[in-house]
Amino acid sequence: MSDHGDAEELLHDAEDLKKLTDKLPDHGKTTDKQDEQIKKSIRDIMQDLAHDPNLDPHNIDYDELRKEGVSEKAIEELKKLEGIYDEVDEGKHADISHIKEELEEVIGEIEHEAHKKEDIQKYNINKKKKKRKERRVGGGVGWGGGGGEEKKRVGGG
């Protein structure tokens, strides 16, 4: 998967988490329905971060994810999301303000990572464009280096 695709996917995941936090009240305990919504959203995002549509939040092999090329930053986020998942999965209602605080921290980190990936992608695109332009123009080396201009000046006066 390309860096750009990863950045777009990360921003989409952050947006999904924002929508989830917006649906939750500011205080109180989660309801059974909210717990299920939180678990589903977190599971989906964990699967995206791991690039594994079958990832089970109850059974994550972080060493295997590393072997498959999942970044350490993504693994950090997965661990945080796993902690939130476990809080709402324990059968007792979790403190909403605490859950929202943890989700907002993860959102910020995911957005930061996405913007870093976007910057890298833009840098790589600009670098490729510059190389293509140098090849078209010749870069002044090995293509005569302006010899044609010199002849004009000499012949002109």
KEGU-203946 format. One line per 2 residues: their letters; for each residue x, y, z of C-alpha. Coordinates in pm, whole numbers, plus 50000, padded with zeros to 5 digits. Example, Ala and Ser with C-alpha at 12.3 -4.5 7.8 and 13.67 -1.06 7.14 Angstrom:
BEGIN
AS = 51230/49550/50780 ~ 51367/49894/50714
***
This chain:
BEGIN
MS = 50000/50000/50000 ~ 50132/50344/49909
DH = 50218/50613/50162 ~ 49942/50829/50019
GD = 49686/50553/50063 ~ 49799/50507/50419
AE = 49763/50879/50489 ~ 49412/50889/50345
EL = 49316/50577/50538 ~ 49456/50719/50861
LH = 49264/51044/50816 ~ 48948/50844/50747
DA = 49007/50640/51064 ~ 49060/50958/51267
ED = 48737/51099/51124 ~ 48551/50779/51221
LK = 48682/50810/51577 ~ 48576/51177/51587
KL = 48225/51079/51479 ~ 48220/50819/51756
TD = 48329/51069/52022 ~ 48073/51321/51894
KL = 47795/51066/51948 ~ 47895/51010/52310
PD = 47775/51239/52590 ~ 48041/51428/52785
HG = 47987/51254/53120 ~ 47842/50945/53276
KT = 47882/50576/53213 ~ 47853/50400/52880
TD = 47541/50201/52799 ~ 47544/49851/52651
KQ = 47460/50003/52310 ~ 47743/50258/52337
DE = 47985/49983/52444 ~ 47895/49787/52130
QI = 47934/50096/51907 ~ 48272/50175/52062
KK = 48392/49815/52026 ~ 48284/49794/51661
SI = 48446/50125/51567 ~ 48768/50045/51750
RD = 48783/49693/51601 ~ 48740/49834/51249
IM = 49014/50091/51298 ~ 49246/49835/51456
QD = 49195/49617/51148 ~ 49280/49914/50924
LA = 49595/49998/51121 ~ 49708/49635/51112
HD = 49609/49595/50744 ~ 49426/49280/50855
PN = 49048/49259/50804 ~ 49036/48954/51033
LD = 49223/49103/51330 ~ 49061/49000/51658
PH = 49112/49263/51933 ~ 49113/48978/52188
NI = 49400/48798/52019 ~ 49667/49029/51877
DY = 50015/48897/51804 ~ 50225/49213/51794
DE = 50541/49026/51697 ~ 50359/48882/51395
LR = 50235/49230/51299 ~ 50594/49358/51312
KE = 50704/49072/51085 ~ 50426/49170/50842
GV = 50565/49524/50826 ~ 50326/49711/51056
SE = 50508/50021/51184 ~ 50596/50069/51549
KA = 50380/50383/51553 ~ 50080/50182/51431
IE = 50151/49917/51693 ~ 50153/50185/51964
EL = 49811/50303/51844 ~ 49684/49945/51829
KK = 49786/49891/52192 ~ 49606/50209/52302
LE = 49295/50112/52109 ~ 49314/49761/52253
GI = 49312/49913/52602 ~ 49001/50119/52523
YD = 48838/49814/52364 ~ 48906/49609/52677
EV = 48757/49881/52900 ~ 48421/49868/52723
DE = 48437/49492/52668 ~ 48460/49400/53034
GK = 48083/49400/53079 ~ 48079/49696/53311
HA = 47997/50042/53192 ~ 48302/50262/53139
DI = 48347/50627/53231 ~ 48256/50819/52913
SH = 48477/51121/52980 ~ 48777/50888/53026
IK = 48695/50694/52707 ~ 48654/51020/52509
EE = 48982/51154/52647 ~ 49167/50839/52541
LE = 49000/50838/52198 ~ 49087/51205/52142
EV = 49451/51132/52224 ~ 49456/50848/51970
IG = 49281/51071/51712 ~ 49552/51335/51753
EI = 49829/51080/51713 ~ 49666/50919/51409
EH = 49618/51261/51244 ~ 49979/51354/51318
EA = 50102/51030/51160 ~ 49877/51084/50856
HK = 50011/51436/50802 ~ 50369/51308/50827
KE = 50289/51049/50559 ~ 50129/51319/50342
DI = 50439/51536/50376 ~ 50662/51245/50277
QK = 50438/51172/49979 ~ 50447/51536/49866
YN = 50825/51543/49907 ~ 50862/51226/49699
IN = 50631/51360/49427 ~ 50821/51689/49410
KK = 51151/51502/49399 ~ 51027/51289/49106
KK = 50898/51599/48924 ~ 51233/51771/48969
KR = 51419/51468/48831 ~ 51186/51449/48530
KE = 51234/51821/48465 ~ 51612/51787/48487
RR = 51602/51503/48235 ~ 51386/51709/47995
VG = 51595/52024/48030 ~ 51918/51830/48046
GG = 52035/51980/48371 ~ 52316/52161/48188
VG = 52550/51863/48214 ~ 52633/51635/47923
WG = 52390/51809/47688 ~ 52616/52075/47547
GG = 52604/52292/47858 ~ 52509/52607/47671
GG = 52764/52569/47391 ~ 52508/52692/47139
EE = 52483/53028/47316 ~ 52859/53071/47309
KK = 52869/53036/46931 ~ 52596/53299/46894
RV = 52790/53545/47105 ~ 53112/53486/46918
GG = 52946/53505/46579 ~ 52743/53811/46673
G = 53014/54052/46747
***
